[in-house]
Amino acid sequence: MSTLKKQVKISGVGIHSGAPVNLVVKPSKERGIFFKRVDMPGTDLIAAMYDNVGETKMRNTTVGQMDGAHVQTIEHLMAALFMVGIDSAIIEIDGPETPILDGSAAQFIDAFRAAGVGKGKMKRIVVKRTVIAHAREMLRELPMFVRFKLWVFNTVAGRKSNGFVKLSPNDGKSLDVKATLVYPEKIIGNQSYSYSFDGTDKSVDDFVENIARARTFGKYSEWEYLKKRGMGRGANESNVIALNDAGDGTLNKTIWPDEFVRHKIIDAIGDMFTSGAFVCGGLESYKGSHALNNLVLKKLFSNPENYDIVEE
């Protein structure tokens, strides 16, 4: 296992609440990433694990009890922890949501690298059998009226609920990610991006240079809708790529034309780290989501024959 050499303090605002939030990532001798809500004395530590994910509907990943101690939007932070090799930490936080910072994983990575990280190795989860999570599986579990509303929305927006996330065996030494987005908006359209992490400095540098700065995104009209309902209040043109209403451009500049799908790589890696380990396998995300990422992990761990655990 590996942890920080010294604690790291990070402050910002939550993307949904817009409220100031402070977190302190502390070294730990116990394997695992745990959050501690210091604004809620007496509450238990919150494990950043797939089976403790309480909500994914807000286009983010939340761990803990939604009616109690929980932490929202952990995926960018989790991706950064994974990339620098930290699998042991206590994260003290004084609110229900991690700071969005610039909407990417880059500033988290910079802060952890500056503090220094130990040289231990992460536990590996080696995928042995293919598992797949389909969007239609989740739709079937929703109430009929919710399914109907989604069908109407998707029909009007020109979208199909045919996304999936698949984990499959590879050489057992890397996480090979391919993400594909298919949007009716012309500025996004059909985008794919592939990235492979094998624990080497080269693969980390590749992520830092070509993926880590990719920001979250959404339509400006949806942004205003969310704000009126108490969400998205911390979003601004520095931390979110805002698509115009026509869908053929953005209100702020992109770093890369395919920044949208590169950000999906961040989300996927952050969600995979809620396995508590380095998942080694092929990860294909077609029109993926946080909900699908969580479901595919649940399917993976539902049968011990699906995977091997390698301690190093």
N, C-alpha and C positions, 0 to 999 in steps of 0.2 A: 504494500500500500504506500501511498505518497500523500504528503500534506504540505501546506505552506511553511516557509521558514519563519515568517512573522505575519501578524494579522494585517488585513487590508480593510480600510474604511472606504465606502463608496456611498455617495449621496446623489439624489435626483428627485424626479417625480414619477408617480405611477401613470402609465399611459391611459388607464381608464379613469382613475379617481382624480388625477391632476394634483393630488396632494403630495407634499414633500415626504420623502422617505429616506431613511438612513439604514444601511446594513454594514455589519462588520463580519468579515469572513475570518474565522479563527482556526488556527491549526488544531488538529485532533489526533489522538492516538487510537481512536476507534474507527474502523473502516465504515464508510458510509457518509452521505451528505445529509445533514439534518438542519432544519430551520428552527429557530427559537423566537417566538413572538414576545419580545421584551416589553411590548405595550400591553400584554395580557398575562400578568404575573400568575403563576400557578398552573399554566397550561403545559402539556407535554411537548417534547420535541416532535417536530413534524418531519417524517422521513420522506426524502425526495425519491420515492419509489413508484413504479408503475401501478402497484396494487393499492397505493394511497392517493392516486389521482382522483380528485372529487369532481372536477369540472373541465370540460374542453369546449363548451358551446361559445365562449367569448373569443374564439379564434386564438386561444392561448391554452397553456397547461397550468392547472391549479392543483396543489397538493394540500391535504388536510381535510377538515370537516367544514363544509360550506356554512353550516349554522354555528360554527365555533372557530377555533384557531385554524387558519389556512393561509396560504401564500399563493398569489396569482402570478402568472406570466414569468415562470421560472426558466423557460426554454433557452433563452439567450445566455443567461448565466450558467446553466448546465452545460451548454455547448462549450463555453469558455473554460469551465473547470475540466471538462474532458480533454480538450485540446492541449492544455498545459500539464495534464497528467495528475490532477488532484482528485483522489477518490475518498478522501477523509477530511471533513471539515464541519464545523458548527457555524451556522450563519445566523447571527443575531440580527433581527429586523424589527423596526418599530412601526410597522404598518402591514396591511394585507397584500401588498403588491411590490414586487421588486422594481427598482428604478429603470425606466426605459432607456435612459442615457441618449445615445444617438440612433436608437432603433436597431442596433446591430449587436454583434458579440465583441467587436474590436476593443472597446474601451475596457471591458472586463478583462480581456486577455492581457492588455497592456499593464493593468494594475497588478495582476497576478505575477506576470513575468518580472515586474519591478521588485516585488516582494521576495521572489525566489521560491523555488519549488524543490522538494526532496527528490531523490533519485529512485524511489521505489517503483515497482511495477504493479499495474492494475490486474485484478482478476479478469480472466477472459471467459466469455460465454460463447462457445463454438456452436453455431447452428448446424444440426445434423439432418434435419428434415424440413422441407419447405412448408411454410405456413403463410396464409394470405388472409387479409381482412378486406372485405368489400363494403363500399358505401351503402349498398342496398341492404346489407345485414343490419346496419344501424337504423336505417329507415323503417324496417319492419317492426322495430321495437318501439317506435314513436306512436302516440295516439293518432287515430285516424284524421282528426281535424288538423293536426300539426303536419302530417304527411301531405294532406291536401294543400295546405298553405305553401309548403315547400315546392310541391309540384307546380303550382301556379307561378310562384316566384321564378323557378328555374325555366319554365316555359317562356315567360315574358323576357327573361334575361338571356335566353338562348343557351342555357346550360343543361347538361345531362348529369344525372347522379350515377355515373359509372366509374367512379374513382376506386382505387385500391392501393394497398401497401402490402408488399410481399417480402418476406425474408427467406433466403435460400442458402444452401451450403456453398462455400467456396474453399480456398486452401486452408481456412481456419486461422489465418494470421492477419487478416485485414477486414475493415468494414468498407465495402465497395458500394457507394451510393449513386443511384441514378434517379434524378427527380425530373418529372415532366409536368408542366402546366398547360392547360388548354382553356383559354379564356376567349369569349366573344369580343372583348375589347381589343381593338387593333393594336394598341401600344404593347400588349402582352402577346396575344395570339397563342401560338404553339411554341413553347420554349422547353428545352431539355438541357440538363447539365449533369456531368458525372464527376465524382471525386472519390479518391481512395485514401483511407487512413490506415497506415500500418505501424504507427508508433514511432517512426523515424523522424528526425529533425526535418528532413526534406518534405515529408507529408504535412507536418505542422506548418512549415513555411509556406507551402502551397495554399493551405487554408487561410493563413493570415493575409497573404498577398492577394488572393483571388476570390475569397468568400466572406471572410470575417466582417468586412465593412458593409455588406449588403443589408439594406434596411427593410423593415416591414412596409406594407403598402395597402392601399385601399382607395376607393372612390371618394372624392371630396364630398359628394352628396351624401354618401353613407356616413362620413365623418360627422357632418352636421346633424344627421339623424341620431347618431349615437350620443353626441353631446347633449342634445335635448332630453335624453333619457338617462342622464347621469353616467354615461360611459364615454370613453375616448377623450376625456377632458384634458389629458396630458399630452395629447397628440399635437404636433406642430410641423411646420415644413422643414424642420431640422431632423426630426426623428421618424417621419413617415413619408413615403413617396405617395403623393396625392394625385390620383388619376383625374383628369377632367371628366365632365359629365358625358361628353361624346365618346370617351374611351379611346381617343386617338392621340392623346398626349398627356403630359404631366404638368402640374403647376410648379414643380421644382425639378431641378436637374437630377438625372440619374448618374451613377458612377459608371455603370455598364448598361448597354441596351437590354441585357438579360439579367439585370439585378434582381428582378422579381423571383426567378427560379433559383438564383444563387442563395437568396434568403431562405428558400424552402430547404436547402441543404442544412443551414444553421438549425432551423426548427427540427428537422429530422434527427440530426445528431444529438441535439439537446434532449429530445424525447427518448431516444435510444439509451441515453445515459441514465434514465430512470430505471433501467435494468439493474443498476448498481455496479455495472462492470463494463468492460470493453466487449461489445457484441461483435463477433467475427462472423461475417457472412455477407451475402449480397443483399442489399436493401433497394428495392425498386418502389418508387413512389409515383404513381400516376394520378394526378389530381388529388394528391394526398392531403391529409389534415391531421391536426393533433389528435382528434378522436380515433382516426384510423391507426396512427402510430401507437397509441395506447392499446387498441384492440389487438394489433398484431403481436405485441409483447405478451398480452394476456394469453393469446393462443399459443405462443411459443412455450411459455412456462406452464401451460395446462397439462403437458405430458412430458415426463422426464426423458422420454426417448427422442424428443425434439432437439435436445441440446446436450452438450458436455460442459462441465465447469473445469477450468484449468487455473490452478493457483500457481503463481510464480513468485 
